[in-house]
Amino acid sequence: MIKMYNVESSNVKQIGYDNNTLYVLFKNGGLYSYIDVPENIFEDLLDAESVGKTLNKDVKKIYECERVWDDDPIYKSIVSD
């Protein structure tokens, strides 16, 4: 099971990290995985003053991204509501 952390953000609800993969759950319910992300990037996001800005600057368009659909067991294990 992937441990997710609540973050203060207008757009991001939670982030998690497992096996070099960053998981981002957006407030609209979309869950995305970013592949081969170093752990320090995840830690930077946890400590970021602006999660959205840090995500845009250090993750998006840098790391491969995949949508995790709601029929995926990973989605079901992360999104429980």
ROBA-402789 format. One record per residue (C-alpha): residue number from 1; residue in three letters; x, y, z. Coordinates in Angstrom, 1 decimal, padded with zeros to 4 digits. Last residue first. Example, Ala and Ser with C-alpha at 12.3 -4.5 7.8 and 13.67 -1.06 7.14 Angstrom:
BEGIN
@nr:2&rest:SER&east:013.7&north:-001.1&up:007.1
@nr:1&rest:ALA&east:012.3&north:-004.5&up:007.8
***
This chain:
BEGIN
@nr:81&rest:ASP&east:-013.7&north:007.9&up:-000.8
@nr:80&rest:SER&east:-010.8&north:005.4&up:-000.6
@nr:79&rest:VAL&east:-008.5&north:006.8&up:-003.3
@nr:78&rest:ILE&east:-005.1&north:005.2&up:-002.7
@nr:77&rest:SER&east:-005.8&north:001.5&up:-002.7
@nr:76&rest:LYS&east:-008.5&north:001.8&up:-005.4
@nr:75&rest:TYR&east:-006.2&north:003.8&up:-007.6
@nr:74&rest:ILE&east:-003.4&north:001.2&up:-007.2
@nr:73&rest:PRO&east:-006.0&north:-001.6&up:-008.0
@nr:72&rest:ASP&east:-006.7&north:000.2&up:-011.4
@nr:71&rest:ASP&east:-010.4&north:000.6&up:-012.2
@nr:70&rest:ASP&east:-010.2&north:004.3&up:-011.3
@nr:69&rest:TRP&east:-007.6&north:005.1&up:-013.9
@nr:68&rest:VAL&east:-004.0&north:005.9&up:-013.0
@nr:67&rest:ARG&east:-002.9&north:008.5&up:-015.5
@nr:66&rest:GLU&east:000.7&north:008.1&up:-016.6
@nr:65&rest:CYS&east:003.6&north:010.6&up:-016.5
@nr:64&rest:GLU&east:007.1&north:010.3&up:-017.7
@nr:63&rest:TYR&east:009.4&north:012.7&up:-015.9
@nr:62&rest:ILE&east:010.5&north:016.1&up:-017.0
@nr:61&rest:LYS&east:007.4&north:017.6&up:-018.5
@nr:60&rest:LYS&east:005.9&north:017.9&up:-015.1
@nr:59&rest:VAL&east:008.3&north:017.1&up:-012.2
@nr:58&rest:ASP&east:010.5&north:020.0&up:-011.0
@nr:57&rest:LYS&east:008.9&north:023.2&up:-012.2
@nr:56&rest:ASN&east:005.3&north:022.3&up:-012.4
@nr:55&rest:LEU&east:005.3&north:020.1&up:-009.3
@nr:54&rest:THR&east:007.2&north:022.9&up:-007.4
@nr:53&rest:LYS&east:004.7&north:025.5&up:-008.5
@nr:52&rest:GLY&east:001.8&north:023.3&up:-007.5
@nr:51&rest:VAL&east:003.2&north:022.3&up:-004.2
@nr:50&rest:SER&east:003.8&north:025.9&up:-003.2
@nr:49&rest:GLU&east:005.7&north:026.4&up:000.0
@nr:48&rest:ALA&east:007.3&north:023.1&up:-000.7
@nr:47&rest:ASP&east:008.3&north:020.7&up:002.2
@nr:46&rest:LEU&east:006.4&north:017.7&up:000.9
@nr:45&rest:LEU&east:007.3&north:018.5&up:-002.7
@nr:44&rest:ASP&east:011.0&north:018.7&up:-001.8
@nr:43&rest:GLU&east:010.7&north:015.3&up:-000.2
@nr:42&rest:PHE&east:009.2&north:013.9&up:-003.4
@nr:41&rest:ILE&east:012.0&north:015.5&up:-005.4
@nr:40&rest:ASN&east:014.6&north:014.0&up:-003.0
@nr:39&rest:GLU&east:013.1&north:010.5&up:-003.7
@nr:38&rest:PRO&east:014.3&north:010.7&up:-007.3
@nr:37&rest:VAL&east:011.4&north:010.4&up:-009.8
@nr:36&rest:ASP&east:011.7&north:007.3&up:-012.1
@nr:35&rest:ILE&east:008.0&north:007.4&up:-013.2
@nr:34&rest:TYR&east:005.4&north:010.0&up:-012.4
@nr:33&rest:SER&east:002.1&north:008.5&up:-011.5
@nr:32&rest:TYR&east:-001.2&north:010.4&up:-011.8
@nr:31&rest:LEU&east:-004.5&north:010.3&up:-010.0
@nr:30&rest:GLY&east:-007.4&north:012.5&up:-011.0
@nr:29&rest:GLY&east:-010.0&north:013.1&up:-008.4
@nr:28&rest:ASN&east:-010.6&north:016.8&up:-009.1
@nr:27&rest:LYS&east:-008.5&north:017.6&up:-005.9
@nr:26&rest:PHE&east:-005.5&north:016.1&up:-007.6
@nr:25&rest:LEU&east:-003.9&north:012.9&up:-006.4
@nr:24&rest:VAL&east:-000.2&north:012.8&up:-007.2
@nr:23&rest:TYR&east:001.9&north:009.6&up:-007.1
@nr:22&rest:LEU&east:005.6&north:009.7&up:-007.4
@nr:21&rest:THR&east:007.3&north:006.5&up:-008.5
@nr:20&rest:ASN&east:010.8&north:005.5&up:-007.6
@nr:19&rest:ASN&east:009.5&north:002.4&up:-005.8
@nr:18&rest:ASP&east:006.8&north:004.2&up:-003.8
@nr:17&rest:TYR&east:006.0&north:007.8&up:-003.2
@nr:16&rest:GLY&east:002.9&north:009.6&up:-002.2
@nr:15&rest:ILE&east:001.2&north:013.0&up:-002.8
@nr:14&rest:GLN&east:-002.2&north:014.2&up:-001.7
@nr:13&rest:LYS&east:-004.9&north:016.8&up:-002.5
@nr:12&rest:VAL&east:-003.3&north:018.9&up:-005.2
@nr:11&rest:ASN&east:-005.0&north:021.9&up:-006.9
@nr:10&rest:SER&east:-005.3&north:024.7&up:-004.3
@nr:9&rest:SER&east:-002.5&north:023.2&up:-002.3
@nr:8&rest:GLU&east:-001.7&north:022.3&up:001.3
@nr:7&rest:VAL&east:-000.6&north:018.7&up:001.2
@nr:6&rest:ASN&east:-002.1&north:015.5&up:002.5
@nr:5&rest:TYR&east:000.4&north:012.6&up:002.5
@nr:4&rest:MET&east:-000.2&north:009.2&up:000.8
@nr:3&rest:LYS&east:001.3&north:006.0&up:001.9
@nr:2&rest:ILE&east:001.3&north:003.5&up:-000.9
@nr:1&rest:MET&east:000.0&north:000.0&up:000.0
***
